Amino acid sequence: MWTSNAGLADNYVVFAQTGEVPDAHGISAFLVDRRLPGITLERRLAVLSSHTVGILHFDHVRVSADRLIGKPGQGFKIAMAVLEIFRPTVGAATPGMARRAMDEAIPHSLERVAFKRPICEYQLIQEKLVDMAIKVDASALLVYRAAWMHDVGKPRLFREAAMAKLYATEASQEIIDQALQIFGGLGVLKGMVVERLYRHVRAFCIFDGTSEIQKLIIAKDILRDQNLT
């Protein structure tokens, strides 16, 4: 379920129970060639915006032992290590969308006249623009910190990666929502940049770990530092 690039990728990383133990420590990872007999694309999933995801069906697919990634039972550990890198990259994608929405909203607020004044002269519109600017920069800085820590080989980036992913995705969704609000009725017209961004950004708060999961990761790490867990 929810396989990225389903039907497009040449290889899939498959996580499967291999029986070492009945919990997550019994999951192993395999690099599986999509051309193997028994692998079919059951269907592509039509989602809110243009993300290529789908459902793959495996019917008695035989995978050779040399396609094992790592050791038996290490699949969950491998997946978590990958997410530690992926989460800041998800966070990195969303401020770009938020910045584009802000770049659309600012000139519109200068040009749009309501009650004989450009709407940028109203304090509530100015407040929205200020919040956008602060959140875009704060998101970028959290992403940069996580990326820097990875580049210099810092161990255990769970908290920093989760913070970057959580804040950047949630803040970008808020920024784009407010940009759409500044556009008013025009903002919900199909084909408008802010309308497209509004649809596209929503999924980023879900995949590679939902916002709720990121909060649990951060809380656990905070408490671990205090020797409470």
Secondary structure, 3 states (H helix, E strand, C coil): CCEECCCCCCEEEEEEECCCCCCHHHEEEEEEECCCCCEEEEEECCCCCCCCEEEEEECCCCCCHHHEECCCCCHHHHHHHHHHHHHHHHHHHHHHHHHHHHHHHHHHHHHCEECCEEHHHCHHHHHHHHHHHHHHHHHHHHHHHHHHHHHCCCCCCHHHHHHHHHHHHHHHHHHHHHHHHHHHHHHHCCCCHHHHHHHHHHHHHCCCCCHHHHHHHHHHHHHHHCCCC
